[in-house]
């Protein structure tokens, strides 16, 4: 059964969770299909940016609790994460080389919030809601939420959301840096695609190098982070993309902050 729909067009892969009858809750099959969708995106040289969303005006309500309630479903799982295997929500242990944008409508809660946090950028509709709603049911965050949330919004705010499980609406989410854009109802996907088109219009080697350096250096010392940045940047310079861009500038293209 198809639980994840993939539509590729003009260098952008739009990946949609297709379980609206359960607010796009993720069961094991959905997680596998999501992970495979992003593996396919990563390997396809014709695709530069992915957009992740949920069908039926809900991003994702998290793990399917009907599955979690079955204790046998977690038997045999390792107590430490095996990063050669997929996360419970699918792609959350992957570090891709290309950017992913979350288009959030309705609810992105519990594991659904963790999926959104895994993305590089988040577009949120004005009436959408985020939160660690799994707090109410004693279900822990095991798809990177405890690690990514404080990195994005800071320790104090992350602990507030994680410990209380309270809902976070768009205005607050934007103010704390949890989302990057707030748009009107029904406009998250269009805005995400517009942003994806902007990202893919840039020279890709430089964009991907800077993105990779951010992730590689976020938990290292400044010195090690600078080494990561420099070594990756020099590789881009050796490949010639920067020289092409510099020549465009000399020819008058893109001056005065024009994109």
C-alpha positions, 0 to 999 in steps of 0.5 A: 500500500502506498503511504508516501507519495513522491512527485518530482518536477524541475529539480524538486521532490515533493514527498507527501505522507498519505495517511490523512485518515489517522492525521498522517501518523507514521507506522512502520511501513510509512517510516520505511517508505519515507526513508526510501523516498529520501534515499531516492532523492539523495541519489538522484543527481537531477533533484536538488531540494525536497519538500516534505508535507502531509496530506489532508491539511495535517503535517504529521501527528507522530508515531501511530499510537495504535502500533506503539500500544502493541508492546510486541512492536518494540521487542527486539529493538536495540537500546542504542541507535544503530545509525546504519538503520532507519529511525522509527519515523523513517529518515530521522537518522539520515544526514543528506547532502541536499536541503529539505523543507517542511511545509507544515499545515495542521498539526506537527506534533510528537514524532511529526515535530521531530520530522519537521526538526529534521528538515533544514527549513520549516514553513508553517501555516498561521493556524498550524500547531506544533508540540510534544503532544506525546508528553501526555501519553508517556511516549518519549522522543526517540527521533532526535527531538531532544537533540535537535530542538535545543540546537534550533531554539536554545536549551530553556525554550526546548525544555519548556516545550519538551517537559510541558508538551504544550501547543505552540502556535505560529506566532510564537514558533516564529518568534523563537526561531522554531520556524522560518516562515509563517504563511496563510492557511493553505499556502505552506506548500506553494511557499515551500516550492518557491523557496525550493526554487530559490535554493536550487537556482544557486550554484549547488556545490557552494550551497551544499558545502556551506550546509554540510559545514554547518552540520559538521561544525555545530558540536565541535570547537570553533577551531575544528569548525573552521577547519571543516568550513575551510577544507570543504570550501577549498574543495568547491574552489578547486572544482571551479564553480566559484570562478564561474560565479566571480566571472558573472559578477565581473560581467555585471550579473548579481551585483548590488544584492540582486539574486 
